[in-house]
Amino acid sequence: MPEPRRTVLCFDYGLKQIGVALLQQATTIISPLPIIRASDGKPDWKAVEALLQEWQPQLLLVGEPLNMDGSSSSMSERARRFARQLEGRFNLPVELVDERLSSHEAKSQLAELEGNKFGGNKKRNYRKRPIDSIAAQLILQTWLALN
């Protein structure tokens, strides 16, 4: 029996902002959503709740920022805590997804989009167009390829 189509929200956890991407498996289109602000890693829970109410996902994903050797970092511990909080607050299943190099790849994609492939002022570009939701899209693509 085929698995039912579902809606999945993916979070790229950060200390100041959290990127979000959406997958509606009926169309297999992955879309970036507006970032969620955070203060020292504490998300705007009302904004998270509003997203969940709007999209009614059946599954939540959280990027797990592991070190290149696969070991945990302080950020991966914080991302795991965020995942546990999501699961506890909203009673939805949450999966962690290895997100090594997703931010680096997102910056590269943004630079290409802006015609700035070979460097330039990346900080200015990042401020204009945050990469967090692009990174969340990449994490979601990784998960989709593995499932």
Salt bridges, closest charged atoms under 4 A:
GLU3 OE2 - ARG6 NH2 3.13
ASP40 OD1 - ARG78 NH2 3.85
GLU64 OE2 - ARG80 NE 2.70
GLU77 OE2 - ARG80 NH1 2.46
ASP98 OD2 - ARG100 NH2 2.48
